Amino acid sequence: QRLVGGLYGLSIGRMYFGESMFSLVPDASKAALWALCQRLAGWGWPLIDCQQETAHLMSLGATVWTRGAFLAAVAELVDLPDGHQWRAEDVTPG
């Protein structure tokens, strides 16, 4: 086994702020984002801040929000309890 791609970010409450993605082989960052999305959805987290509108992210299903809607969602989500301990095995595809 070897690391072929991934991403990192910051979570506050139930809000995840994506910071960067990397890929050493084609589509590895897509697989990492998919795994994170599945895990967060399973925990009841409705939103990931991708920070940028890129063709890559849009191809993965990202949507653009108005600033007002985004700020309202962030204000609500950061105050919700996380309820989870982050571990690598939580988001590492098996």
N, C-alpha and C positions, 0 to 999 in steps of 0.2 A: 504494500500500500504506500502511496505517496500523495502528497498534497498537489492538486492540479488546478485549484481555483478556490475562490472564497470571497467573502466580504466582511466588513466590520462596520459597526455603528454604535450608537448609544441609546439606551432605553431609560425613559423616565416615566414612572407610572406604567400605563399601558400604551405608551407611544414609543415607536421605534424610529430613530433618525438614522438613516443609512448614510455612511460617510464615503465609502469607497468599495469598489469591486475589482478583482483581479482574476486573470485567467492565464494559465500556462499551456493549456490545450483548448482547442475550439469549444465553445459553449459551456465550459466549466463554471464560469460565473453565473450563467443562466441556471444551471443545476443548483448552485449554492443559494441563489435567490429563491428559487422554487422551494427548496427545503425549508428555508427560513419562513417563507409565506405560509407553508403548510403548518409549521409548528406554531406560528403566531395565531393563525386562524383557529387552530385547535385550542389555544389558550383563550380565545375570545378577543383577540386584539384586531381591530378592524382596519388599521391604517399603518402604512410605512411611509415616512417622508423620504422620497427619493432625491429631493433637492433640485433636480434638473429635469427638464423635458428633453430627452434624447430619443433618437430613433430606436436605439437599443432597448431602453426602458419601455417605450411605447409598444414595441414588438412583444414585450412580455406581459402586456395588459395594464400598464400604468395609465392613470388618467390625470388630467389637469384639473385642479380645483381653483376656484376664485380665492383670492387672499382672505376675504372675510370668512368663507366657509372653512378654510384651512385653519385659521386662527381660532375659530370657535371650537373646532374639533380638538385641536391641540390643548386648548384651555380645559376642556372636559377630560380628555384622556390622561393628561399628566397627573391629575388628581386622583385617578382610580388606583387602587392597590394592584401591584404587579402580581403577587401571589406565587411567584415561581423563582426557583434558584436556577440561574443559568449554568448549564454544563455543556461541554463540547458534544457529548453524545445526544443531547437534546436536538441539535440541528445538523448533525453530521449524517449524511445519507449512509445507510447500512449496505 
